Amino acid sequence: MKTSTTLGEVKQFLRENLNDGCICPACKQNVKMYKRKLSATMAYCMIIFVKHCRKNNEFGFVNFNKILNDLNITPAQRADWQKLAYFKLITPESTTKGDPKNGFYKVNESGFYFVENDMQVPESCNVYNGKVYGYSMDRTNIKIALTNKFNFDELMNN
C-alpha cells in the first residue's frame, strides 16, 4: 500500500484479505479470519464440565481449569476448551485481562442439552480477533464431535 493510505483503504484491504490472512498496513499485525471447528477435545471437556456441575450441584461460575487440573486432564486432552464459548455452550464470568474471575465459566442450558445429545450446534464458526462472525450451516452433535477419539457411552457412564 502507498505511504498515505486512508483508513477506508486500509479497511477495504483487510476485508479483501481477511480470509487468506495478511499483515495490516496500519498496525503491522497479522490479520486473519479463522475457522474454528468444535473438536473432539472440546466435546470431551464439555462432558467433564457438565458431569462436575451435576455431581457437585454447582450451576454458577466455576473454575474450569481447576476441574481439569484436579482430574489430571493433560494439555492435549483439554486443548481449546475455552472456545466452547464461541458455540454458546459455556459463558466466561470475565474476559478482562488481570481479572481474578478469568478462568471461571458456567455451563449454559444449551451446553447441558448438547452433552445429553438433545441438541446440535454448528460444526464450526468464523472467528476474527476473538469474536464470532458467523457459523457454518453444517450441524454436529456430541457423538459426532467426539469422533473416534472418545467413546460417548463410556464417558457418560463413568
N, C-alpha and C positions, 0 to 999 in steps of 0.2 A: 504494500500500500504506500501511497505517497506520504511525504512528511507532514502535510497539512490536511490530514484526513478529518472529516467531520464525524461527530458522534453517530449521525444517521448512517454514514458509510460503514462505520465500524459495526453497527448493529446488523446492517444488511450482510456484511461479510460473514459475521458469526452465524446468522440464520442459514446462509448458504452452505456453510462448512461444519455445522454443529454435529451432524450425524457421523461424518468421517473423522472429525477431530481436527483441531488446528491450534495455532498459537494466536491469542488475542493480540491484535496490533496495538491496543491501548495499554494493557497491563502486562503483556508478555507471558501470561499464564496459559497452560494447556486448557482447552475448552472442548468438551465432548459430551454428547448425549449417550448415556449408557443404557443398554437393555439389561434389566435385572430379572432373572428367572427365579421363581420360587423353587429353591433347591431341596434336595433330599435332606441335607443337614439342617436347613431351616425348618422343614416339616418335623424332623426328629426333635429339635429343640422345642417346637410348639407343643408337642405331646408332653415333654418333660414339664413345661410351664403349667399346662392345664392340669396335669396329674398332681403337681405340687399344690396348686391353688385349691383343688378339691380336697386333697388329703389333709391340708393344714387350715382349711376354711379361710384362706387369705384371698380375697377378691378385689382388694385395692392395689395400690402400688407396692411392688415387691422388688427387692434387689435380685434381678435375674442372674447377674454374674455370680453372686454368692450361691445361688441354687446350683449353677453349673459347676462351680468350684467344689462345693460340698459333695457332689456326685462324681467328682474326678472326671468330668467330661473333657476330653482332650481338645486342643485348639482345632484340630482337623474335624472333630465331630460337632463343633459349635460355630463353625465359620459362617459369618454373615447373619447371625440370628437377629441382629438389630434391624435388618432390612425387612423383617416381618411387618414393621410399621408401614412400609410402603403399600402393603396389601391390606392395611387396616385391621390386622389380626391382633396387634398389640399397640399400646399407646405409651409413649415416654412421659414421665412426670415432668421432665425438664430437658430442654435442648441447649441451655445456656452453658457455655464453657465455664468451668470452675464451680458450677453449682453443685453442692453436695448431693442433690437429688438426681444427678446424672446416673444412669445405670438402673434407675427404678422405673419399672414398667408395670402395666396391668394388662391382663388378657381381656380383650373386648368380647362382647357377646358373639360376634362373628367368629372369633378365634375358637370359642367352645364348639360352635356348630361345625366349623371346619375340621377340628380334631375328631369329632364324632362322625365324620363323613356325611354330614347332613347338609353340607354347603360346598359349592365350588367357588373358586376365586380365579381371577385372571392368571394365566400361566406366566406372564411377565409384565413388566412395566418399563416405561422410559423415564430415566432419571437424569436430571441435569442439576448440578450444584446442590445435591441433596433434596431436591423437590421432584415429585412425580408430575410428568407432563403427558400422561396417557397410559392406557392399558391395552394389552393385546385382546383380541376378540376370542382367542382360544382360551378355554377354561381348564382348570385342573382341580382334582380333589386330593385329599390327604394320601390316599393309597397310590395314586399316580405320582404325586410329588415325591413320595418315599422311594420310588423306583425299585431297583434291585439291591439298593444299599441296606435297606432295613425291612423287616417284616412287620407290617402294621399290627397283626393279631398278637404277635409276641410282645410288642411294645405296649400294647393296651392291657395285656393280661399280667404284666409284671408289676 
